[in-house]
Amino acid sequence: MEEVATRSIRREEILQRLGRPDFALVNVLSRRAFQHRRIPKSLSLPLEDLRARATEVVPNRDGTVAVYCASST
């Protein structure tokens, strides 16, 4: 498996990068939670679908992917 660099990202950086083709903000909560409350321009990729759909939802493997899972409750 390919090694991936990880780091924390600040809210300000996320807001600056949203919408750029080299950046994806991915919500890994259920589709229901995503529909209820999400960050605009974020992508839905529920954790249980991650392996099967990651390249479909986030096709730019060279870009930065930020994952969030904050609960809407």
N, CA, C and O atoms as a GROMACS GRO file, in nm:
protein
  292
    1MET      N    1   0.084  -0.118   0.000
    1MET     CA    2   0.000   0.000   0.000
    1MET      C    3   0.089   0.125   0.000
    1MET      O    4   0.195   0.127   0.063
    2GLU      N    5   0.046   0.225  -0.070
    2GLU     CA    6   0.120   0.351  -0.082
    2GLU      C    7   0.118   0.430   0.049
    2GLU      O    8   0.015   0.440   0.115
    3GLU      N    9   0.233   0.485   0.085
    3GLU     CA   10   0.241   0.565   0.207
    3GLU      C   11   0.182   0.704   0.180
    3GLU      O   12   0.207   0.763   0.075
    4VAL      N   13   0.106   0.753   0.274
    4VAL     CA   14   0.038   0.881   0.259
    4VAL      C   15   0.079   0.973   0.373
    4VAL      O   16   0.078   0.934   0.490
    5ALA      N   17   0.114   1.096   0.338
    5ALA     CA   18   0.148   1.195   0.440
    5ALA      C   19   0.019   1.250   0.500
    5ALA      O   20  -0.077   1.278   0.429
    6THR      N   21   0.018   1.266   0.632
    6THR     CA   22  -0.099   1.322   0.698
    6THR      C   23  -0.057   1.439   0.785
    6THR      O   24   0.054   1.444   0.838
    7ARG      N   25  -0.148   1.533   0.798
    7ARG     CA   26  -0.128   1.646   0.888
    7ARG      C   27  -0.263   1.709   0.917
    7ARG      O   28  -0.360   1.685   0.846
    8SER      N   29  -0.268   1.788   1.020
    8SER     CA   30  -0.389   1.863   1.051
    8SER      C   31  -0.396   1.984   0.960
    8SER      O   32  -0.294   2.037   0.916
    9ILE      N   33  -0.518   2.027   0.932
    9ILE     CA   34  -0.538   2.144   0.848
    9ILE      C   35  -0.633   2.240   0.920
    9ILE      O   36  -0.733   2.197   0.978
   10ARG      N   37  -0.600   2.365   0.916
   10ARG     CA   38  -0.681   2.465   0.987
   10ARG      C   39  -0.800   2.508   0.902
   10ARG      O   40  -0.796   2.503   0.779
   11ARG      N   41  -0.904   2.550   0.969
   11ARG     CA   42  -1.027   2.595   0.903
   11ARG      C   43  -0.999   2.700   0.796
   11ARG      O   44  -1.056   2.695   0.687
   12GLU      N   45  -0.913   2.794   0.827
   12GLU     CA   46  -0.882   2.902   0.733
   12GLU      C   47  -0.823   2.848   0.603
   12GLU      O   48  -0.856   2.897   0.495
   13GLU      N   49  -0.736   2.748   0.614
   13GLU     CA   50  -0.677   2.688   0.494
   13GLU      C   51  -0.782   2.613   0.412
   13GLU      O   52  -0.782   2.619   0.289
   14ILE      N   53  -0.871   2.544   0.480
   14ILE     CA   54  -0.979   2.474   0.410
   14ILE      C   55  -1.062   2.575   0.331
   14ILE      O   56  -1.090   2.554   0.213
   15LEU      N   57  -1.102   2.683   0.395
   15LEU     CA   58  -1.185   2.784   0.328
   15LEU      C   59  -1.114   2.845   0.209
   15LEU      O   60  -1.178   2.874   0.108
   16GLN      N   61  -0.984   2.866   0.218
   16GLN     CA   62  -0.908   2.921   0.106
   16GLN      C   63  -0.899   2.823  -0.011
   16GLN      O   64  -0.897   2.865  -0.127
   17ARG      N   65  -0.895   2.694   0.018
   17ARG     CA   66  -0.871   2.594  -0.085
   17ARG      C   67  -0.997   2.531  -0.144
   17ARG      O   68  -0.990   2.468  -0.250
   18LEU      N   69  -1.111   2.547  -0.078
   18LEU     CA   70  -1.236   2.488  -0.128
   18LEU      C   71  -1.263   2.535  -0.270
   18LEU      O   72  -1.250   2.654  -0.301
   19GLY      N   73  -1.302   2.441  -0.355
   19GLY     CA   74  -1.333   2.474  -0.493
   19GLY      C   75  -1.216   2.463  -0.588
   19GLY      O   76  -1.235   2.466  -0.710
   20ARG      N   77  -1.095   2.451  -0.537
   20ARG     CA   78  -0.978   2.435  -0.624
   20ARG      C   79  -0.972   2.291  -0.673
   20ARG      O   80  -1.008   2.199  -0.599
   21PRO      N   81  -0.926   2.268  -0.796
   21PRO     CA   82  -0.922   2.132  -0.850
   21PRO      C   83  -0.821   2.040  -0.781
   21PRO      O   84  -0.829   1.918  -0.795
   22ASP      N   85  -0.727   2.098  -0.708
   22ASP     CA   86  -0.626   2.015  -0.640
   22ASP      C   87  -0.659   1.992  -0.493
   22ASP      O   88  -0.572   1.952  -0.415
   23PHE      N   89  -0.786   2.017  -0.454
   23PHE     CA   90  -0.825   2.002  -0.314
   23PHE      C   91  -0.964   1.941  -0.306
   23PHE      O   92  -1.055   1.981  -0.379
   24ALA      N   93  -0.981   1.844  -0.217
   24ALA     CA   94  -1.112   1.783  -0.192
   24ALA      C   95  -1.136   1.776  -0.042
   24ALA      O   96  -1.050   1.731   0.034
   25LEU      N   97  -1.252   1.822  -0.001
   25LEU     CA   98  -1.294   1.810   0.138
   25LEU      C   99  -1.399   1.700   0.143
   25LEU      O  100  -1.506   1.712   0.083
   26VAL      N  101  -1.369   1.592   0.213
   26VAL     CA  102  -1.453   1.473   0.212
   26VAL      C  103  -1.515   1.450   0.349
   26VAL      O  104  -1.446   1.445   0.451
   27ASN      N  105  -1.647   1.435   0.349
   27ASN     CA  106  -1.723   1.405   0.470
   27ASN      C  107  -1.746   1.254   0.472
   27ASN      O  108  -1.807   1.200   0.380
   28VAL      N  109  -1.698   1.186   0.576
   28VAL     CA  110  -1.709   1.040   0.582
   28VAL      C  111  -1.825   0.992   0.670
   28VAL      O  112  -1.833   0.874   0.702
   29LEU      N  113  -1.914   1.081   0.708
   29LEU     CA  114  -2.034   1.040   0.782
   29LEU      C  115  -2.135   0.979   0.686
   29LEU      O  116  -2.114   0.979   0.565
   30SER      N  117  -2.244   0.928   0.739
   30SER     CA  118  -2.349   0.868   0.657
   30SER      C  119  -2.408   0.971   0.560
   30SER      O  120  -2.396   1.091   0.581
   31ARG      N  121  -2.470   0.922   0.454
   31ARG     CA  122  -2.534   1.013   0.357
   31ARG      C  123  -2.642   1.098   0.426
   31ARG      O  124  -2.658   1.216   0.396
   32ARG      N  125  -2.712   1.036   0.517
   32ARG     CA  126  -2.818   1.109   0.590
   32ARG      C  127  -2.759   1.227   0.668
   32ARG      O  128  -2.813   1.337   0.664
   33ALA      N  129  -2.649   1.203   0.738
   33ALA     CA  130  -2.584   1.310   0.813
   33ALA      C  131  -2.531   1.418   0.718
   33ALA      O  132  -2.539   1.537   0.747
   34PHE      N  133  -2.477   1.374   0.603
   34PHE     CA  134  -2.426   1.469   0.503
   34PHE      C  135  -2.539   1.557   0.451
   34PHE      O  136  -2.521   1.678   0.438
   35GLN      N  137  -2.654   1.499   0.421
   35GLN     CA  138  -2.768   1.576   0.371
   35GLN      C  139  -2.823   1.671   0.476
   35GLN      O  140  -2.869   1.780   0.444
   36HIS      N  141  -2.817   1.629   0.600
   36HIS     CA  142  -2.870   1.711   0.710
   36HIS      C  143  -2.786   1.835   0.734
   36HIS      O  144  -2.839   1.945   0.752
   37ARG      N  145  -2.655   1.818   0.733
   37ARG     CA  146  -2.567   1.929   0.766
   37ARG      C  147  -2.428   1.900   0.711
   37ARG      O  148  -2.362   1.805   0.751
   38ARG      N  149  -2.384   1.984   0.619
   38ARG     CA  150  -2.255   1.964   0.556
   38ARG      C  151  -2.187   2.097   0.530
   38ARG      O  152  -2.250   2.202   0.534
   39ILE      N  153  -2.058   2.091   0.504
   39ILE     CA  154  -1.984   2.209   0.464
   39ILE      C  155  -2.003   2.225   0.314
   39ILE      O  156  -1.979   2.130   0.239
   40PRO      N  157  -2.047   2.341   0.267
   40PRO     CA  158  -2.065   2.361   0.123
   40PRO      C  159  -1.938   2.326   0.045
   40PRO      O  160  -1.827   2.354   0.089
   41LYS      N  161  -1.956   2.265  -0.071
   41LYS     CA  162  -1.850   2.220  -0.161
   41LYS      C  163  -1.777   2.095  -0.111
   41LYS      O  164  -1.681   2.051  -0.173
   42SER      N  165  -1.823   2.038   0.001
   42SER     CA  166  -1.762   1.913   0.047
   42SER      C  167  -1.825   1.796  -0.029
   42SER      O  168  -1.932   1.809  -0.088
   43LEU      N  169  -1.756   1.683  -0.027
   43LEU     CA  170  -1.800   1.563  -0.097
   43LEU      C  171  -1.844   1.459   0.005
   43LEU      O  172  -1.787   1.450   0.114
   44SER      N  173  -1.944   1.380  -0.031
   44SER     CA  174  -1.991   1.274   0.056
   44SER      C  175  -1.926   1.142   0.016
   44SER      O  176  -1.937   1.098  -0.098
   45LEU      N  177  -1.860   1.080   0.111
   45LEU     CA  178  -1.801   0.948   0.092
   45LEU      C  179  -1.809   0.876   0.226
   45LEU      O  180  -1.712   0.873   0.302
   46PRO      N  181  -1.926   0.816   0.255
   46PRO     CA  182  -1.943   0.749   0.384
   46PRO      C  183  -1.831   0.648   0.409
   46PRO      O  184  -1.785   0.580   0.318
   47LEU      N  185  -1.790   0.640   0.532
   47LEU     CA  186  -1.678   0.555   0.570
   47LEU      C  187  -1.693   0.412   0.518
   47LEU      O  188  -1.595   0.351   0.475
   48GLU      N  189  -1.814   0.359   0.523
   48GLU     CA  190  -1.835   0.221   0.477
   48GLU      C  191  -1.815   0.205   0.326
   48GLU      O  192  -1.799   0.093   0.278
   49ASP      N  193  -1.816   0.315   0.250
   49ASP     CA  194  -1.795   0.312   0.104
   49ASP      C  195  -1.654   0.354   0.064
   49ASP      O  196  -1.621   0.355  -0.054
   50LEU      N  197  -1.573   0.389   0.160
   50LEU     CA  198  -1.443   0.451   0.132
   50LEU      C  199  -1.358   0.369   0.035
   50LEU      O  200  -1.315   0.422  -0.068
   51ARG      N  201  -1.333   0.245   0.064
   51ARG     CA  202  -1.247   0.162  -0.022
   51ARG      C  203  -1.306   0.146  -0.163
   51ARG      O  204  -1.233   0.154  -0.262
   52ALA      N  205  -1.434   0.123  -0.172
   52ALA     CA  206  -1.497   0.094  -0.300
   52ALA      C  207  -1.512   0.218  -0.389
   52ALA      O  208  -1.509   0.206  -0.511
   53ARG      N  209  -1.528   0.337  -0.330
   53ARG     CA  210  -1.563   0.455  -0.409
   53ARG      C  211  -1.463   0.570  -0.404
   53ARG      O  212  -1.488   0.674  -0.464
   54ALA      N  213  -1.353   0.554  -0.336
   54ALA     CA  214  -1.259   0.666  -0.318
   54ALA      C  215  -1.212   0.724  -0.450
   54ALA      O  216  -1.212   0.847  -0.466
   55THR      N  217  -1.171   0.642  -0.545
   55THR     CA  218  -1.120   0.697  -0.672
   55THR      C  219  -1.232   0.757  -0.756
   55THR      O  220  -1.206   0.844  -0.839
   56GLU      N  221  -1.354   0.713  -0.736
   56GLU     CA  222  -1.468   0.772  -0.807
   56GLU      C  223  -1.500   0.911  -0.752
   56GLU      O  224  -1.522   1.005  -0.829
   57VAL      N  225  -1.503   0.923  -0.622
   57VAL     CA  226  -1.541   1.049  -0.558
   57VAL      C  227  -1.426   1.150  -0.559
   57VAL      O  228  -1.449   1.270  -0.577
   58VAL      N  229  -1.304   1.102  -0.541
   58VAL     CA  230  -1.186   1.189  -0.537
   58VAL      C  231  -1.087   1.140  -0.643
   58VAL      O  232  -0.992   1.069  -0.610
   59PRO      N  233  -1.108   1.177  -0.770
   59PRO     CA  234  -1.024   1.122  -0.876
   59PRO      C  235  -0.882   1.179  -0.882
   59PRO      O  236  -0.794   1.115  -0.939
   60ASN      N  237  -0.859   1.298  -0.826
   60ASN     CA  238  -0.726   1.360  -0.832
   60ASN      C  239  -0.638   1.306  -0.720
   60ASN      O  240  -0.636   1.361  -0.610
   61ARG      N  241  -0.565   1.200  -0.748
   61ARG     CA  242  -0.479   1.138  -0.647
   61ARG      C  243  -0.358   1.224  -0.614
   61ARG      O  244  -0.293   1.202  -0.512
   62ASP      N  245  -0.327   1.322  -0.697
   62ASP     CA  246  -0.212   1.408  -0.672
   62ASP      C  247  -0.249   1.530  -0.588
   62ASP      O  248  -0.162   1.604  -0.543
   63GLY      N  249  -0.377   1.550  -0.568
   63GLY     CA  250  -0.421   1.666  -0.491
   63GLY      C  251  -0.423   1.639  -0.342
   63GLY      O  252  -0.384   1.532  -0.296
   64THR      N  253  -0.468   1.737  -0.268
   64THR     CA  254  -0.482   1.725  -0.123
   64THR      C  255  -0.625   1.685  -0.090
   64THR      O  256  -0.721   1.741  -0.144
   65VAL      N  257  -0.639   1.588  -0.001
   65VAL     CA  258  -0.769   1.544   0.045
   65VAL      C  259  -0.777   1.567   0.195
   65VAL      O  260  -0.696   1.515   0.271
   66ALA      N  261  -0.876   1.644   0.236
   66ALA     CA  262  -0.901   1.666   0.379
   66ALA      C  263  -1.029   1.589   0.413
   66ALA      O  264  -1.129   1.601   0.343
   67VAL      N  265  -1.024   1.511   0.519
   67VAL     CA  266  -1.136   1.428   0.560
   67VAL      C  267  -1.192   1.481   0.692
   67VAL      O  268  -1.117   1.511   0.785
   68TYR      N  269  -1.324   1.492   0.697
   68TYR     CA  270  -1.382   1.533   0.825
   68TYR      C  271  -1.500   1.443   0.860
   68TYR      O  272  -1.565   1.385   0.772
   69CYS      N  273  -1.525   1.432   0.989
   69CYS     CA  274  -1.630   1.343   1.036
   69CYS      C  275  -1.702   1.400   1.157
   69CYS      O  276  -1.752   1.326   1.241
   70ALA      N  277  -1.707   1.531   1.166
   70ALA     CA  278  -1.777   1.593   1.279
   70ALA      C  279  -1.924   1.559   1.272
   70ALA      O  280  -1.987   1.570   1.167
   71SER      N  281  -1.979   1.519   1.382
   71SER     CA  282  -2.119   1.480   1.388
   71SER      C  283  -2.210   1.601   1.384
   71SER      O  284  -2.175   1.709   1.433
   72SER      N  285  -2.326   1.583   1.324
   72SER     CA  286  -2.423   1.691   1.319
   72SER      C  287  -2.507   1.699   1.444
   72SER      O  288  -2.595   1.785   1.454
   73THR      N  289  -2.482   1.610   1.540
   73THR     CA  290  -2.561   1.611   1.664
   73THR      C  291  -2.483   1.674   1.776
   73THR      O  292  -2.533   1.683   1.889
   0.00000   0.00000   0.00000
